[in-house]
């Protein structure tokens, strides 16, 4: 018999390697394009309507940070108002993006990078734990979440913090024995950036590391302290590099002392009384705060847990056994989420920190919540994900939920009782039913029940998130902002205006420092003068020069005795008149004549439908010759 020559194994392997490389390249390309696809496919809003001046106070340190320090350093320091300039985890990359691309393009590029920081590690984590389709589920969960979209829509530090926390947690628990140090370094880099972007990230990161240490100590103790040492060393190195970057790009190199001093100042009794609600009466109105516990309980149900184990006495051993059956990475994420919820509740209701009553801080909690939700969906959806023909039904359902919502993006207002808690109970029961059905031998019914339950869970969570939260002022509470999360999906909200309005407003705001020009000498203070009836539109522009702290209290043209006293305290060298119409400018200039007022520059900054009228006036009584 003729003997067949042995085949060249390398020759057979080459086409397979090429196919694998092509699949990997296609996968990477689709992942990079995912934020753009979500933006246009779900009609996401690019920028959020400004409800505080604080975002623009950070914008100014990305546009022209040195001028702010020259003009205001001396007057800002007694009240720690330079703290916005110390949030280098946001400002350094934001400043680089602005220098490379300009105002609005720099905003867009930076947000795109932040989206990739969140979705790429999430995709890789879910793909390794389950499948590629599960990775897609994680991407959809993040890119369709109103809390994340609204956070990305401003220059407040939570825009960067949410992405850093999502990416950092995903890297921390990434299953990879060979490349574990690299993933831990990536996690430490992102966690460090989150801390120096917004200090409210610090307790969440400590809770996460505690959860990680407990799980690793129980299941994978070898090299645990080495791994934590790698993270600590990386954090120290990143902190040092940020000091250099801050000195080069922002101004001062020591942002750490500024951050610490600002935290001490904000912890003073006078500040906590002004900023933190003593009474919890505000909480039952804020329905989106029910989402984290709902997701946590649904995750527990997805892995076989029962509600009776949580509420009944003497069931701690059973809860421990349930948790012990959860794979390591999933357990780390879910325990970290639970710890984060607990630490935020303690800080808000026992301590004096407003981490839950203000959406700019509570949004940070959604990093672990979204990863937990993605894991829950993937775990419950195993009967569908494991079938080649039906595995894409879950991603299609996840996309369909926000698309259906966009047809009529209005949800009636309701609070915790009774509607909110009923929805939470329904979500947990649906997760329990889906878990039970996953073990059914009737595959058709199992897939129908699981798919329907998952769609209903996501819809319920969306309803809890987007229902309006504005409410009457309760005794013992402070006035806070109310996020319009419904605005983020479907483009526009007539109550706020077209999305392009806020993009155009941001564009003219970023042009203001160039219009005003640099300070001629250190301490050349500039005050703004504008009409209060235009506050809604002027929040962004006045934030560039620190909003109300540097604003004349009265309306244009009406110089009051209080204004004159204010001038005597601040000795402003320049006054910037600001209006959407230009009316009252001449009367304002005339009223300033006793101070040697001289108009030095007039103009209109335009972008689309927005026109911002500006007059720059020198007051020679206070103007010094440099």
C-alpha positions in Angstrom: 0.0 0.0 0.0 1.2 3.5 -0.8 2.1 5.4 2.3 0.7 8.9 2.5 3.1 11.6 3.3 2.6 13.3 6.6 0.9 16.7 6.3 2.7 19.9 7.3 1.0 20.9 10.5 2.3 24.4 10.3 0.8 24.7 6.8 -2.6 23.6 8.1 -2.3 26.0 11.1 -1.4 29.0 9.0 -4.9 29.5 7.5 -6.5 29.0 10.9 -4.1 31.6 12.4 -5.0 34.0 9.6 -8.7 33.5 10.1 -8.2 34.1 13.8 -6.3 37.3 13.1 -9.0 38.5 10.8 -11.7 37.8 13.4 -9.7 39.6 16.0 -9.2 42.6 13.8 -12.8 42.7 12.9 -13.8 42.4 16.5 -11.5 45.2 17.5 -12.8 47.5 14.7 -16.4 46.8 15.8 -15.6 47.5 19.4 -13.9 50.8 18.5 -16.9 51.8 16.5 -19.4 50.8 19.2 -19.7 54.3 20.8 -20.4 55.9 17.4 -23.0 53.2 16.6 -24.7 53.7 19.9 -24.7 57.5 19.5 -26.4 57.5 16.2 -28.4 54.3 16.6 -29.9 55.2 20.0 -29.8 59.0 19.3 -27.9 59.7 22.4 -27.4 63.3 23.6 -23.9 64.6 23.3 -24.1 67.2 26.0 -26.4 67.5 29.1 -28.4 70.7 29.9 -26.3 72.6 32.5 -28.1 72.5 35.9 -25.0 73.7 37.8 -22.1 76.0 37.1 -19.6 73.5 38.4 -19.0 71.7 35.1 -17.9 74.9 33.4 -15.6 75.7 36.4 -13.7 72.6 35.3 -13.9 73.5 31.6 -12.0 76.7 32.3 -9.0 74.7 33.6 -8.9 72.8 30.3 -9.2 75.9 28.1 -6.9 78.4 29.8 -5.9 77.3 33.3 -2.9 79.6 33.7 -5.0 82.7 33.4 -7.3 81.6 36.2 -4.4 81.2 38.6 -3.0 84.6 37.6 -6.2 86.4 38.1 -7.8 84.7 41.1 -5.3 82.6 43.1 -5.1 85.0 46.0 -8.8 85.6 46.3 -9.7 81.9 45.8 -7.4 80.3 48.3 -9.1 81.4 51.6 -12.2 79.4 50.6 -10.4 76.6 48.7 -12.0 77.6 45.4 -9.0 76.3 43.5 -10.1 72.7 44.1 -11.5 72.5 40.6 -8.0 73.0 39.3 -6.7 70.1 41.3 -8.8 67.4 39.7 -6.1 66.4 37.4 -7.5 62.9 36.6 -10.0 64.9 34.5 -8.1 68.0 33.6 -4.8 66.6 32.3 -6.4 64.3 29.6 -9.1 67.0 29.0 -6.4 69.7 28.5 -4.5 67.5 26.1 -7.6 66.8 24.1 -8.5 70.5 24.0 -5.0 71.5 22.9 -5.1 68.9 20.1 -8.6 69.4 18.8 -10.1 72.6 20.2 -13.4 73.2 22.1 -16.3 71.0 21.0 -14.1 68.6 19.0 -11.9 68.1 22.0 -14.9 67.4 24.1 -16.1 64.8 21.6 -12.8 63.1 21.3 -12.3 62.9 25.1 -15.7 61.5 25.6 -15.1 58.9 22.9 -11.9 57.8 24.7 -13.8 57.7 28.0 -16.4 55.4 26.3 -13.7 53.1 25.1 -12.1 53.0 28.5 -15.4 51.7 29.9 -16.5 49.3 27.1 -13.2 47.7 26.0 -12.3 46.1 29.4 -16.0 45.3 30.0 -16.2 43.5 26.6 -13.0 41.5 27.3 -14.2 40.5 30.8 -17.6 39.3 29.6 -16.1 37.5 26.6 -13.7 35.6 28.8 -16.3 34.8 31.4 -19.0 33.8 29.0 -18.8 34.5 25.2 -18.4 37.2 22.6 -22.1 37.8 22.6 -21.9 38.3 26.4 -19.2 40.9 25.7 -21.6 42.7 23.4 -24.2 42.6 26.1 -21.8 44.4 28.5 -21.1 47.1 25.8 -24.8 47.7 25.3 -25.6 47.9 29.0 -23.0 50.7 29.4 -23.7 52.6 26.2 -27.5 52.6 26.8 -27.4 53.7 30.4 -28.9 57.1 31.0 -26.8 57.7 34.1 -23.5 57.2 32.2 -24.6 59.2 29.2 -25.6 62.2 31.3 -22.3 62.0 33.2 -20.4 62.0 29.9 -22.4 65.1 28.8 -20.6 67.6 31.1 -17.2 68.6 32.2 -17.9 67.6 35.8 -15.3 65.1 37.0 -17.8 62.2 37.2 -17.7 62.2 33.4 -14.2 60.7 33.6 -14.7 59.0 37.0 -17.5 56.6 35.8 -15.3 55.4 32.9 -12.2 55.0 35.1 -14.2 53.0 37.7 -15.8 50.7 35.1 -12.5 50.0 33.3 -10.6 49.7 36.6 -13.0 47.1 38.1 -13.1 45.1 34.9 -9.3 45.0 34.7 -9.0 44.1 38.4 -11.1 40.9 38.0 -9.9 40.0 34.5 -9.3 36.2 34.5 -5.7 35.9 33.2 -3.0 33.9 35.0 -0.3 34.8 32.4 -1.0 38.5 32.1 -2.4 39.2 35.6 0.3 41.8 36.5 -0.5 43.8 33.3 -4.3 43.8 34.1 -3.6 44.9 37.7 -1.4 47.7 36.5 -4.1 48.8 34.2 -6.6 48.7 37.0 -4.3 50.7 39.3 -3.8 53.3 36.6 -7.6 53.8 36.1 -8.4 53.7 39.8 -5.7 56.4 40.5 -7.0 58.6 37.7 -10.5 58.2 39.3 -9.3 59.3 42.7 -7.6 62.4 41.3 -10.6 63.2 39.1 -13.1 63.2 41.9 -12.4 62.3 45.5 -15.8 60.6 45.9 -14.3 57.7 44.0 -11.9 57.0 46.8 -14.3 55.2 49.2 -15.8 53.2 46.3 -12.3 52.1 45.3 -11.4 51.1 48.9 -14.6 49.1 49.1 -13.7 47.4 45.8 -10.2 46.5 47.0 -11.6 45.2 50.2 -13.9 42.9 48.3 -11.0 41.8 46.0 -8.8 41.1 49.0 -11.4 39.0 50.8 -12.2 36.9 47.7 -8.5 36.4 46.8 -7.6 35.6 50.4 -10.2 32.8 50.4 -9.7 31.4 46.9 -6.4 32.5 45.4 -4.0 33.6 48.2 -0.7 33.0 46.5 0.9 36.2 45.2 -2.0 38.2 46.7 0.3 40.7 48.5 2.6 40.9 45.5 -0.3 41.8 43.3 -1.5 44.5 45.8 2.1 45.8 46.0 2.1 46.1 42.2 -1.1 48.2 42.4 0.2 50.4 45.1 3.5 51.0 43.3 1.6 51.8 40.1 -0.7 54.2 41.9 2.3 56.0 43.4 4.0 56.3 39.9 0.8 57.6 38.3 0.4 60.1 41.0 3.9 61.4 40.4 3.4 61.6 36.7 0.2 63.6 37.2 2.2 66.1 39.3 4.5 66.7 36.4 1.6 66.9 33.9 -0.2 69.3 36.2 2.8 71.6 36.4 3.2 71.6 32.6 -0.4 71.7 31.5 -2.4 73.2 34.3 -0.1 75.3 36.5 0.7 74.1 40.0 2.4 70.7 40.5 1.0 70.1 44.0 -2.6 69.1 43.5 -2.5 66.7 46.4 -2.3 69.3 49.2 -5.0 71.4 47.4 -7.3 68.3 47.3 -6.7 67.6 51.0 -7.3 71.2 52.1 -10.5 71.4 50.0 -11.8 68.2 51.7 -11.0 69.6 55.1 -12.8 72.9 54.2 -15.9 71.1 52.8 -16.0 69.0 56.0 -16.4 72.1 58.2 -19.9 72.3 59.9 -20.9 75.4 57.9 -20.2 73.7 54.6 -21.9 70.4 55.6 -25.0 72.3 56.7 -25.2 74.1 53.4 -24.5 71.1 51.2 -25.7 67.9 53.1 -29.3 67.2 54.0 -29.8 66.4 57.7 -33.0 64.6 56.9 -33.5 61.6 54.7 -36.9 62.8 53.5 -35.5 63.6 50.0 -34.6 59.9 49.3 -38.0 58.4 48.7 -38.4 60.9 45.7 -35.2 59.8 44.0 -36.3 56.6 42.3 -33.1 55.9 40.4 -31.4 55.1 43.7 -33.5 51.9 43.7 -31.5 50.6 40.7 -28.3 49.6 42.6 -30.1 47.4 45.2 -32.4 46.0 42.5 -29.4 44.9 40.4 -27.6 43.5 43.4 -30.6 41.4 44.4 -31.2 40.3 40.8 -27.6 39.2 40.6 -28.0 37.2 43.8 -31.1 35.5 42.4 -29.2 34.8 39.1 -26.7 32.6 41.0 -29.3 30.7 42.9 -29.9 32.9 45.9 -33.3 33.4 47.4 -34.8 36.4 49.0 -35.7 34.4 52.1 -32.0 33.8 52.7 -31.5 37.5 53.0 -34.5 38.5 55.2 -34.8 35.4 57.4 -32.8 34.9 60.6 -30.2 32.2 60.9 -29.6 31.9 57.1 -26.0 33.3 57.0 -24.6 29.9 56.4 -26.9 29.4 53.5 -26.0 32.8 52.0 -22.3 31.9 52.4 -22.9 28.6 50.5 -24.7 30.5 47.7 -21.9 33.0 47.4 -19.3 30.2 47.6 -20.8 28.7 44.4 -20.3 31.9 42.4 -17.2 31.9 40.2 -14.4 34.2 41.4 -14.5 37.1 38.9 -18.3 37.3 39.2 -18.1 37.1 42.9 -15.5 39.9 43.1 -17.7 42.2 41.0 -20.9 41.5 42.9 -19.4 41.8 46.3 -17.6 45.0 45.3 -21.0 46.4 44.2 -22.6 45.4 47.5 -19.8 47.0 49.5 -20.0 50.2 47.4 -23.7 50.5 48.1 -23.1 50.0 51.8 -20.3 52.6 52.0 -22.3 55.2 50.1 -25.3 54.6 52.3 -23.1 55.1 55.4 -21.5 58.2 54.1 -24.8 59.8 53.1 -27.1 58.9 56.0 -24.7 58.4 58.9 -21.9 60.7 57.8 -22.0 64.2 56.3 -21.1 63.5 52.7 -23.6 64.1 49.9 -22.7 61.1 47.8 -26.2 60.0 47.0 -28.4 63.1 47.0 -26.4 64.7 44.2 -26.4 62.9 40.9 -22.9 64.2 40.0 -21.6 61.9 42.9 -24.1 59.1 42.9 -23.4 58.4 39.2 -20.0 56.9 40.3 -21.9 54.0 41.9 -23.1 52.9 38.5 -19.7 51.6 37.5 -20.0 48.5 39.6 -23.8 48.4 39.2 -23.5 48.1 35.4 -20.8 45.4 35.5 -23.0 43.5 37.9 -26.0 43.9 35.7 -24.1 42.7 32.6 -22.9 39.6 34.5 -26.5 39.0 35.7 -27.9 39.1 32.2 -25.1 36.9 30.9 -25.6 34.3 33.7 -29.4 34.2 33.3 -29.2 34.2 29.5 -27.0 31.0 29.3 -29.8 28.9 27.7 -30.0 31.4 24.9 -26.3 32.4 24.6 -25.3 28.8 24.3 -27.4 28.2 21.2 -25.9 29.5 18.0 -29.2 30.3 16.4 -30.7 32.3 19.2 -27.7 33.8 21.0 -28.2 37.3 19.5 -31.7 37.6 20.7 -30.6 39.0 24.1 -28.5 41.9 22.6 -31.4 42.7 20.2 -33.8 42.8 23.2 -31.4 45.1 25.1 -31.3 47.5 22.2 -35.0 47.3 21.6 -35.8 48.5 25.2 -34.3 52.1 24.8 -35.6 52.3 21.2 -39.2 51.6 22.3 -38.7 54.1 25.1 -37.7 56.7 22.6 -41.1 56.5 20.8 -42.6 58.2 23.9 -39.8 59.2 26.2 -42.1 60.3 29.1 -42.5 58.2 32.2 -45.0 59.4 34.9 -43.4 60.6 38.2 -43.5 58.2 41.1 -41.4 57.6 44.2 -40.3 54.6 46.2 -43.7 53.9 47.7 -45.4 51.9 46.4 -44.6 51.9 42.7 -40.8 52.0 42.9 -40.5 49.1 45.5 -43.1 47.1 43.5 -40.9 47.4 40.4 -37.8 46.3 42.4 -39.7 43.2 43.7 -40.8 42.4 40.2 -37.2 42.7 38.9 -35.9 40.3 41.6 -38.8 37.8 41.0 -38.1 37.9 37.2 -34.5 37.1 37.9 -35.5 34.2 40.1 -37.9 32.9 37.5 -35.3 33.2 34.8 -32.8 31.2 36.9 -35.4 28.5 37.5 -36.4 28.3 33.9 -32.7 28.1 32.8 -32.7 24.6 34.2 -35.9 23.5 32.5 -35.8 20.6 30.0 -38.3 22.4 27.8 -35.8 24.4 25.7 -38.4 26.4 23.8 -40.3 27.5 26.9 -37.0 28.1 28.7 -35.7 30.4 26.0 -39.0 32.3 25.8 -39.3 32.8 29.5 -35.6 33.8 30.0 -35.7 36.2 27.1 -38.9 37.8 28.2 -37.7 38.0 31.8 -34.4 39.7 30.8 -36.2 42.2 28.6 -38.7 43.0 31.4 -35.8 43.4 33.9 -34.0 45.9 31.7 -37.2 47.8 31.0 -38.0 48.0 34.7 -34.5 49.3 35.5 -34.9 51.9 32.7 -38.2 53.1 34.1 -36.7 53.4 37.6 -33.9 55.5 36.1 -35.8 57.9 33.9 -38.9 58.8 36.0 -38.7 62.5 37.0 -37.3 63.1 40.5 -38.0 66.8 41.0 -40.0 67.3 44.2 -40.9 69.9 46.8 -38.4 71.1 49.3 -38.6 69.0 52.5 -37.7 70.2 55.9 -34.0 69.5 56.8 -33.0 69.0 53.2 -30.9 71.2 50.9 -31.9 72.3 47.4 -30.2 70.1 44.9 -30.3 69.5 41.1 -32.6 66.9 39.6 -31.2 65.0 36.6 -33.3 64.5 33.6 -32.2 61.0 32.6 -35.0 60.7 30.1 -33.4 63.4 28.1 -30.4 61.3 27.3 -32.2 58.8 25.0 -33.9 59.9 21.8 -32.2 63.2 21.4 -34.2 66.1 22.7 -36.5 67.3 25.4 -38.7 70.4 24.6 -38.5 71.5 28.2 -34.8 72.0 27.9 -34.3 72.7 24.2 -32.6 70.9 21.3 -29.3 69.1 22.0 -27.6 71.3 19.5 -28.4 74.3 21.7 -26.1 73.0 24.4 -23.4 72.1 22.0 -23.5 75.6 20.5 -23.5 77.1 24.0 -20.4 75.1 24.9 -18.8 76.2 21.7 -19.2 79.9 22.5 -18.2 79.3 26.1 -14.9 77.9 25.1 -14.2 81.0 23.0 -14.7 83.4 25.9 -11.1 83.3 27.3 -9.7 84.2 23.9 -12.1 87.1 23.7 -11.2 88.4 27.1 -7.5 87.8 26.7 -4.8 87.1 29.3 -4.4 89.0 32.5 -2.0 91.9 32.2 -0.6 91.3 35.7 -1.1 89.0 38.7 -4.3 89.8 40.5 -6.0 91.6 37.6 -9.5 90.5 38.7 -12.4 90.3 36.3 -16.0 90.4 37.4 -19.1 89.5 35.2 -22.3 91.4 34.9 -25.4 89.7 33.5 -29.2 89.4 33.9 -30.6 86.8 36.2 -33.5 86.0 33.9 -31.0 84.4 31.5 -29.4 82.2 34.1 -30.6 79.0 32.5 -28.6 79.7 29.3 -25.7 81.5 30.9 -24.7 78.8 33.4 -22.0 77.6 31.1 -20.5 81.0 30.2 -20.5 82.4 33.7 -18.9 79.2 35.0 -15.7 80.0 33.0 -14.9 82.8 35.5 -16.2 81.0 38.5 -19.9 81.9 38.3 -21.5 83.7 41.2 -18.4 84.3 43.2 -17.1 86.6 40.4 -20.5 88.1 39.4 -22.0 91.4 40.2 -25.2 90.7 42.1 -27.6 93.0 40.3 -29.0 93.0 36.8 -27.4 94.9 33.9 -27.5 98.6 34.2 -28.8 98.7 37.8 -25.7 99.4 39.9 -26.8 99.2 43.6 -25.1 100.2 46.8 -24.4 96.5 47.4 -22.5 96.4 44.1 -20.5 99.4 45.1 -19.6 97.7 48.4 -18.7 94.6 46.4 -16.3 96.7 44.2 -14.7 98.1 47.3 -14.0 94.5 48.6 -12.7 93.0 45.3 -11.2 96.0 43.4 -12.0 94.6 39.9 -9.8 95.8 37.1 -12.2 94.5 34.4 -15.9 94.0 34.0 -17.3 91.6 31.4 -20.9 92.3 30.3 -22.7 89.3 29.1 -26.1 88.8 27.5 -28.0 86.9 24.8 -29.4 90.1 23.4 -26.9 92.9 24.2 -29.6 95.0 25.8 -28.6 97.1 28.8 -24.9 97.2 27.9 -24.7 101.0 27.3 -26.6 101.7 30.5 -24.2 99.5 32.4 -21.2 101.3 30.9 -22.7 104.6 31.9 -23.3 103.5 35.5 -19.6 102.5 35.7 -18.3 105.9 34.6 -17.5 106.9 38.2 -14.9 104.1 38.3 -13.2 105.3 35.1 -14.9 102.8 32.9 -13.6 102.4 29.4 -14.9 100.0 26.8 -11.9 98.1 25.4 -13.6 95.3 23.4 -17.1 94.4 22.1 -18.3 91.4 20.1 -20.7 88.6 19.6 -19.6 85.0 19.8 -21.8 82.8 17.5 -22.3 79.1 17.1 -25.4 77.9 15.3 -28.5 79.5 16.9 -26.6 80.8 19.9 -25.3 84.4 20.0 -23.5 85.6 23.1 -23.0 89.3 23.3 -20.0 90.5 25.3 -18.4 93.9 26.3 -15.1 94.0 28.1 -14.7 97.1 30.2 -11.6 98.4 32.1 -12.1 100.1 35.4 -9.2 102.5 35.7 -9.9 103.2 39.4 -8.6 99.7 40.1 -6.6 98.9 37.0 -2.9 98.8 37.8 -0.1 99.5 35.3 1.8 96.2 34.9 
